Amino acid sequence: MKVFFDTNILLDVLARREPFYADSAKVWTLAETGRLEGFASTLSLPILFYLLCRSKGKGIARKSLGVVRDIFSLLPLDMHVADQALNTEMGDFEDAIQYFSAISAGVAVLLTRNPKDFPGDRIAIQTPEDFLAAYLNE
């Protein structure tokens, strides 16, 4: 199963943000162990780097991005995705890029902590908690 990880899910794990860490880490581990195919947008890298530098320092931020690169297939931000994001009614441009990147990769699920920020008409939008409940019941 192809699953797209929104930036906030990656950050939950890398920064061990509570109370979100446990469920996000469980889904991350499914990607890390090959039980699902994990995807993320390359747009997440500079966002993660900036936030992790502020909270953990530059060295840890660089190592963390290497881990993300090793586990997840990073999707390019191309003109098609940018055009779709620019022409959507979605309220947040970064969310729109994440959403259209996920669609372009043909993923089944986009994981986020903010499902209400994404339209759910083309792919499933789930929190890690909801995804785990559905995944573990299959």
Residue frames as a rotation matrix with the C-alpha (Angstrom) as fourth column:
MET 1
0.585 0.811 0.000 0.00
0.811 -0.585 0.000 0.00
0.000 0.000 -1.000 0.00
LYS 2
-0.416 -0.680 0.604 1.27
0.664 -0.681 -0.308 3.46
0.621 0.273 0.735 -0.91
VAL 3
0.579 0.555 -0.597 0.96
0.815 -0.408 0.412 6.00
-0.015 -0.725 -0.688 1.91
PHE 4
0.008 -0.509 0.861 1.92
0.378 -0.795 -0.474 9.68
0.926 0.329 0.186 1.79
PHE 5
0.061 -0.106 -0.992 3.28
0.995 -0.075 0.069 11.28
-0.082 -0.992 0.101 4.98
ASP 6
0.763 0.229 0.605 2.42
0.282 -0.960 0.009 14.96
0.582 0.163 -0.797 5.45
THR 7
-0.143 -0.900 0.411 5.21
-0.076 -0.404 -0.911 17.11
0.987 -0.162 -0.010 6.89
ASN 8
0.112 0.210 0.971 3.56
-0.915 -0.359 0.183 17.25
0.387 -0.909 0.152 10.32
ILE 9
0.976 0.216 0.002 3.64
-0.204 0.917 0.342 13.45
0.072 -0.334 0.940 10.63
LEU 10
0.388 -0.913 -0.129 7.35
0.489 0.322 -0.811 13.34
0.781 0.251 0.571 9.79
LEU 11
-0.255 -0.484 0.837 8.01
-0.384 -0.744 -0.547 16.12
0.888 -0.461 0.003 12.29
ASP 12
0.667 0.551 0.501 6.02
-0.691 0.207 0.693 14.32
0.278 -0.808 0.519 15.00
VAL 13
0.911 -0.354 -0.210 8.49
0.379 0.920 0.094 11.44
0.160 -0.165 0.973 14.77
LEU 14
0.140 -0.953 0.269 11.72
0.561 -0.147 -0.815 13.37
0.816 0.265 0.514 14.22
ALA 15
-0.414 -0.251 0.875 11.01
-0.415 -0.804 -0.426 15.84
0.810 -0.540 0.229 17.04
ARG 16
-0.697 0.211 -0.686 9.21
0.569 0.745 -0.349 13.25
0.437 -0.633 -0.639 19.21
ARG 17
-0.754 0.467 0.461 6.25
-0.514 -0.857 0.028 15.62
0.409 -0.216 0.887 19.55
GLU 18
-0.793 0.534 -0.292 3.76
0.606 0.645 -0.465 14.52
-0.060 -0.546 -0.835 22.15
PRO 19
-0.060 0.259 0.964 0.99
-0.505 0.825 -0.253 13.49
-0.861 -0.502 0.082 22.22
PHE 20
0.676 0.428 -0.600 1.35
-0.697 0.109 -0.708 12.67
-0.238 0.897 0.372 18.51
TYR 21
-0.233 -0.952 -0.197 4.60
-0.966 0.202 0.164 10.72
-0.116 0.228 -0.967 18.53
ALA 22
-0.429 -0.030 0.903 3.34
-0.334 0.934 -0.128 7.19
-0.839 -0.357 -0.410 19.30
ASP 23
0.518 0.713 0.473 0.85
0.203 0.435 -0.877 6.76
-0.831 0.550 0.080 16.44
SER 24
0.787 -0.288 -0.546 3.03
-0.611 -0.488 -0.623 8.62
-0.087 0.824 -0.560 13.93
ALA 25
-0.255 -0.952 0.167 6.03
-0.925 0.291 0.243 6.47
-0.280 -0.092 -0.956 14.89
LYS 26
-0.108 0.279 0.954 4.01
-0.055 0.957 -0.286 3.26
-0.993 -0.084 -0.088 14.44
VAL 27
0.884 0.451 0.121 3.07
0.109 0.052 -0.993 4.19
-0.454 0.891 -0.004 10.88
TRP 28
0.465 -0.817 -0.340 6.64
-0.885 -0.439 -0.155 5.39
-0.023 0.373 -0.928 10.20
THR 29
-0.348 -0.612 0.711 7.87
-0.623 0.717 0.313 1.96
-0.701 -0.334 -0.630 11.32
LEU 30
0.453 0.570 0.686 5.52
0.213 0.678 -0.704 0.28
-0.866 0.465 0.186 8.84
ALA 31
0.954 -0.174 -0.246 7.24
-0.297 -0.398 -0.868 2.26
0.053 0.901 -0.431 6.09
GLU 32
0.160 -0.973 0.167 10.70
-0.979 -0.135 0.154 1.65
-0.128 -0.188 -0.974 7.50
THR 33
-0.367 -0.266 0.891 10.14
-0.372 0.920 0.121 -2.12
-0.852 -0.287 -0.437 7.60
GLY 34
-0.926 -0.068 -0.372 8.61
-0.378 0.158 0.912 -2.26
-0.003 0.985 -0.172 4.12
ARG 35
-0.628 0.760 0.167 5.10
0.600 0.609 -0.518 -3.19
-0.496 -0.225 -0.839 5.25
LEU 36
0.688 0.723 0.060 3.89
0.560 -0.477 -0.677 -0.16
-0.461 0.500 -0.733 3.31
GLU 37
-0.165 -0.697 0.698 5.45
0.933 -0.339 -0.119 2.18
0.320 0.631 0.707 0.75
GLY 38
0.312 0.220 -0.924 6.09
0.683 -0.729 0.057 5.56
-0.661 -0.649 -0.378 2.36
PHE 39
-0.053 -0.248 0.967 6.09
0.863 -0.499 -0.081 8.75
0.502 0.830 0.241 0.30
ALA 40
0.257 0.119 -0.959 6.75
0.627 -0.776 0.072 12.39
-0.736 -0.619 -0.274 1.15
SER 41
0.914 0.062 0.402 7.16
0.352 -0.614 -0.706 15.60
0.204 0.787 -0.583 -0.78
THR 42
-0.133 -0.989 0.068 10.60
0.884 -0.149 -0.443 17.10
0.448 0.001 0.894 -1.29
LEU 43
0.100 0.264 0.959 8.92
-0.101 -0.957 0.273 20.28
0.990 -0.124 -0.069 -0.04
SER 44
0.935 0.296 -0.193 8.99
0.129 0.223 0.966 18.71
0.329 -0.929 0.171 3.42
LEU 45
0.277 -0.914 -0.298 12.80
0.896 0.357 -0.263 18.69
0.347 -0.194 0.918 3.54
PRO 46
-0.545 -0.541 0.641 13.47
0.272 -0.837 -0.475 22.45
0.793 -0.084 0.603 3.90
ILE 47
0.335 0.731 0.594 10.52
-0.489 -0.404 0.773 22.80
0.806 -0.549 0.222 6.28
LEU 48
0.895 -0.042 -0.445 11.81
0.337 0.716 0.611 19.95
0.293 -0.697 0.655 8.46
PHE 49
-0.057 -0.998 -0.014 15.37
0.831 -0.040 -0.555 21.27
0.553 -0.043 0.832 8.29
TYR 50
-0.329 -0.018 0.944 14.33
-0.163 -0.984 -0.075 24.74
0.930 -0.179 0.321 9.44
LEU 51
0.600 0.680 0.422 12.18
-0.539 -0.047 0.841 23.48
0.591 -0.732 0.338 12.31
LEU 52
0.832 -0.329 -0.446 14.67
0.494 0.805 0.327 20.83
0.252 -0.493 0.833 13.47
CYS 53
-0.213 -0.917 0.338 17.59
0.555 -0.398 -0.731 23.28
0.804 0.032 0.593 13.34
ARG 54
-0.085 0.266 0.960 15.67
-0.517 -0.836 0.186 25.54
0.852 -0.481 0.208 15.71
SER 55
0.724 0.519 0.455 14.77
-0.645 0.274 0.714 22.78
0.246 -0.810 0.533 18.15
LYS 56
0.936 -0.306 0.174 17.58
0.219 0.892 0.395 20.21
-0.276 -0.331 0.902 17.81
GLY 57
0.144 -0.921 -0.361 20.51
-0.335 -0.389 0.858 21.90
-0.931 -0.002 -0.364 16.04
LYS 58
0.303 -0.046 -0.952 21.92
-0.939 -0.185 -0.290 21.72
-0.163 0.982 -0.099 12.53
GLY 59
-0.727 -0.674 -0.132 23.74
-0.686 0.721 0.094 18.40
0.032 0.158 -0.987 12.94
ILE 60
-0.647 0.571 0.505 20.68
0.129 0.735 -0.666 16.51
-0.751 -0.366 -0.549 14.12
ALA 61
0.322 0.786 -0.529 18.58
-0.452 -0.363 -0.815 18.22
-0.832 0.501 0.238 11.45
ARG 62
-0.086 -0.438 -0.895 20.91
-0.995 0.079 0.057 17.01
0.046 0.896 -0.442 8.68
LYS 63
-0.951 -0.273 0.143 20.99
-0.290 0.949 -0.119 13.45
-0.104 -0.155 -0.982 10.06
SER 64
-0.316 0.921 0.229 17.21
-0.005 0.240 -0.971 13.46
-0.949 -0.308 -0.071 10.35
LEU 65
0.374 0.438 -0.817 16.78
-0.780 -0.329 -0.533 14.46
-0.502 0.837 0.218 6.72
GLY 66
-0.558 -0.641 -0.527 19.11
-0.809 0.562 0.172 11.64
0.187 0.522 -0.832 5.72
VAL 67
-0.839 0.331 0.432 16.87
0.033 0.823 -0.567 9.21
-0.544 -0.462 -0.701 7.58
VAL 68
0.188 0.944 -0.272 13.79
-0.287 -0.212 -0.934 10.59
-0.939 0.254 0.231 5.81
ARG 69
0.104 -0.241 -0.965 15.57
-0.989 -0.128 -0.074 10.26
-0.106 0.962 -0.252 2.46
ASP 70
-0.838 -0.537 -0.102 16.50
-0.542 0.839 0.040 6.64
0.064 0.089 -0.994 3.22
ILE 71
-0.722 0.600 0.346 13.02
0.193 0.654 -0.732 5.53
-0.665 -0.461 -0.588 4.29
PHE 72
0.270 0.945 -0.184 10.65
0.192 -0.240 -0.952 7.51
-0.944 0.222 -0.246 2.10
SER 73
-0.262 -0.205 0.943 10.34
0.965 -0.032 0.261 7.96
-0.024 0.978 0.206 -1.63
LEU 74
-0.342 0.064 -0.938 10.62
0.265 -0.951 -0.161 11.71
-0.902 -0.304 0.308 -2.07
LEU 75
0.281 0.590 0.757 8.28
0.919 0.062 -0.390 13.11
-0.277 0.805 -0.525 -4.67
PRO 76
-0.753 -0.621 0.218 9.43
0.658 -0.707 0.260 16.00
-0.007 0.339 0.941 -6.84
LEU 77
0.114 0.713 -0.691 7.69
0.327 -0.684 -0.652 19.34
-0.938 -0.151 -0.311 -6.85
ASP 78
-0.695 -0.357 0.624 7.13
0.674 -0.021 0.738 19.74
-0.251 0.934 0.255 -10.57
MET 79
-0.956 0.287 -0.060 5.23
-0.288 -0.882 0.374 22.26
0.054 0.375 0.926 -12.68
HIS 80
-0.377 0.862 -0.339 2.12
0.067 0.390 0.918 20.06
0.924 0.324 -0.205 -12.85
VAL 81
-0.101 0.288 -0.952 1.86
0.957 0.289 -0.014 19.81
0.271 -0.913 -0.305 -9.05
ALA 82
-0.811 -0.259 -0.525 2.60
0.427 -0.875 -0.229 23.53
-0.400 -0.410 0.820 -8.65
ASP 83
-0.846 0.531 0.046 -0.10
-0.294 -0.537 0.791 24.46
0.445 0.656 0.610 -11.17
GLN 84
-0.110 0.832 -0.544 -2.66
0.457 0.529 0.715 22.24
0.883 -0.170 -0.438 -9.47
ALA 85
-0.262 -0.053 -0.964 -1.81
0.961 -0.100 -0.256 23.75
-0.082 -0.994 0.077 -6.08
LEU 86
-0.955 -0.147 -0.258 -2.05
0.129 -0.988 0.082 27.29
-0.267 0.045 0.963 -7.44
ASN 87
-0.709 0.693 -0.129 -5.43
-0.449 -0.303 0.841 26.63
0.544 0.654 0.526 -9.06
THR 88
-0.441 0.552 -0.708 -7.18
0.648 0.741 0.174 24.88
0.621 -0.382 -0.685 -6.19
GLU 89
0.324 0.651 0.686 -9.64
-0.192 -0.665 0.722 26.22
0.926 -0.365 -0.090 -3.68
MET 90
0.369 -0.248 -0.896 -7.65
0.831 0.520 0.198 24.72
0.417 -0.817 0.398 -0.81
GLY 91
0.979 0.173 0.105 -6.89
0.104 -0.877 0.470 27.33
0.173 -0.449 -0.877 1.83
ASP 92
0.539 -0.841 0.053 -3.24
-0.345 -0.163 0.924 26.46
-0.769 -0.516 -0.378 2.47
PHE 93
0.593 -0.339 -0.731 -0.73
-0.787 -0.052 -0.614 26.41
0.170 0.939 -0.298 -0.40
GLU 94
-0.524 -0.837 0.158 1.70
-0.851 0.504 -0.148 24.03
0.044 -0.211 -0.976 1.33
ASP 95
-0.259 0.530 0.807 -1.14
-0.271 0.763 -0.587 21.58
-0.927 -0.371 -0.054 2.04
ALA 96
0.747 0.560 -0.358 -2.19
-0.460 0.047 -0.886 21.84
-0.479 0.827 0.293 -1.61
ILE 97
0.073 -0.806 -0.588 1.33
-0.940 0.141 -0.311 20.91
0.334 0.575 -0.747 -2.75
GLN 98
-0.710 -0.303 0.635 1.34
-0.576 0.770 -0.276 17.95
-0.405 -0.562 -0.721 -0.37
TYR 99
0.135 0.898 0.418 -2.10
-0.274 0.439 -0.855 16.85
-0.952 0.001 0.306 -1.58
PHE 100
0.819 0.217 -0.531 -1.36
-0.547 0.016 -0.837 17.05
-0.173 0.976 0.132 -5.30
SER 101
-0.290 -0.939 -0.185 2.04
-0.939 0.316 -0.133 15.41
0.184 0.135 -0.974 -4.81
ALA 102
-0.547 0.162 0.821 0.27
-0.383 0.824 -0.418 12.49
-0.744 -0.543 -0.388 -3.14
ILE 103
0.569 0.820 0.056 -2.26
-0.261 0.246 -0.933 12.24
-0.780 0.517 0.354 -5.96
SER 104
0.489 -0.430 -0.759 0.47
-0.866 -0.132 -0.483 12.35
0.107 0.893 -0.437 -8.60
ALA 105
-0.620 -0.775 0.119 2.16
-0.783 0.605 -0.141 9.37
0.038 -0.181 -0.983 -6.93
GLY 106
-0.065 0.694 -0.717 -1.04
-0.447 0.622 0.643 7.34
0.892 0.362 0.270 -6.89
VAL 107
-0.950 -0.299 0.088 -1.04
-0.199 0.366 -0.909 6.83
0.239 -0.882 -0.407 -3.13
ALA 108
-0.303 0.862 -0.406 -4.00
0.600 0.503 0.621 5.25
0.740 -0.055 -0.670 -1.36
VAL 109
0.652 0.469 -0.596 -3.81
0.750 -0.278 0.601 7.38
0.116 -0.838 -0.533 1.80
LEU 110
-0.104 -0.627 0.772 -2.50
0.062 -0.779 -0.624 10.79
0.993 -0.017 0.120 2.82
LEU 111
0.182 0.080 -0.980 -1.57
0.943 0.269 0.197 10.83
0.279 -0.960 -0.027 6.51
THR 112
-0.455 -0.265 0.850 -1.97
0.052 -0.961 -0.272 14.13
0.889 -0.079 0.451 8.33
ARG 113
-0.757 0.253 -0.602 -3.04
0.635 0.070 -0.769 15.43
-0.153 -0.965 -0.214 11.69
ASN 114
-0.562 0.534 -0.632 -5.31
-0.292 -0.843 -0.452 17.93
-0.774 -0.069 0.629 9.93
PRO 115
-0.646 0.290 0.706 -7.70
0.665 0.668 0.334 15.89
-0.375 0.685 -0.624 7.74
LYS 116
0.391 0.888 -0.244 -10.18
0.650 -0.454 -0.609 18.77
-0.652 0.079 -0.754 7.54
ASP 117
0.091 -0.452 -0.887 -7.58
-0.357 -0.847 0.395 20.80
-0.930 0.280 -0.238 5.58
PHE 118
-0.876 -0.456 -0.160 -7.67
-0.341 0.349 0.873 18.34
-0.342 0.819 -0.461 2.66
PRO 119
0.130 0.911 -0.391 -10.44
-0.991 0.112 -0.069 17.32
-0.019 0.396 0.918 0.27
GLY 120
-0.433 -0.277 0.858 -11.15
-0.456 0.888 0.057 13.62
-0.777 -0.367 -0.511 0.57
ASP 121
0.568 0.800 -0.191 -12.72
-0.542 0.190 -0.818 13.09
-0.619 0.569 0.542 -2.82
ARG 122
0.578 -0.383 -0.721 -9.67
-0.692 0.238 -0.681 11.71
0.432 0.893 -0.127 -4.68
ILE 123
-0.325 -0.643 -0.694 -7.67
0.039 0.724 -0.689 9.87
0.945 -0.251 -0.210 -2.00
ALA 124
0.606 0.489 -0.628 -8.29
0.606 0.229 0.762 8.84
0.516 -0.842 -0.158 1.60
ILE 125
-0.152 -0.578 0.802 -7.19
-0.331 -0.735 -0.592 11.43
0.931 -0.356 -0.079 4.16
GLN 126
0.701 0.387 -0.599 -6.49
0.335 0.563 0.756 9.95
0.630 -0.730 0.265 7.60
THR 127
0.493 -0.561 0.665 -4.79
-0.862 -0.418 0.287 10.64
0.117 -0.715 -0.690 10.88
PRO 128
-0.559 -0.735 -0.384 -2.16
-0.619 0.677 -0.398 8.10
0.553 0.015 -0.833 11.94
GLU 129
-0.703 0.349 0.620 -4.58
-0.475 0.419 -0.774 6.88
-0.529 -0.839 -0.129 14.62
ASP 130
0.384 0.916 -0.112 -7.38
-0.663 0.189 -0.724 6.27
-0.643 0.353 0.680 12.11
PHE 131
0.233 -0.386 -0.892 -4.99
-0.855 0.356 -0.378 4.67
0.463 0.851 -0.247 9.63
LEU 132
-0.792 -0.602 0.101 -3.65
-0.565 0.661 -0.494 2.27
0.230 -0.448 -0.864 12.24
ALA 133
-0.326 0.758 0.564 -7.15
-0.503 0.366 -0.783 1.28
-0.800 -0.539 0.263 13.33
ALA 134
0.663 0.590 -0.460 -8.12
-0.682 0.223 -0.697 0.49
-0.309 0.776 0.550 9.73
TYR 135
0.056 -0.755 -0.654 -4.77
-0.833 0.326 -0.447 -1.10
0.551 0.570 -0.610 8.80
LEU 136
-0.811 -0.428 0.400 -4.64
-0.585 0.611 -0.534 -3.38
-0.016 -0.667 -0.745 11.83
ASN 137
-0.095 0.868 0.487 -8.23
-0.462 0.395 -0.794 -4.54
-0.882 -0.300 0.363 11.22
GLU 138
0.219 0.139 -0.966 -7.49
-0.973 0.106 -0.206 -5.71
0.074 0.985 0.159 7.65
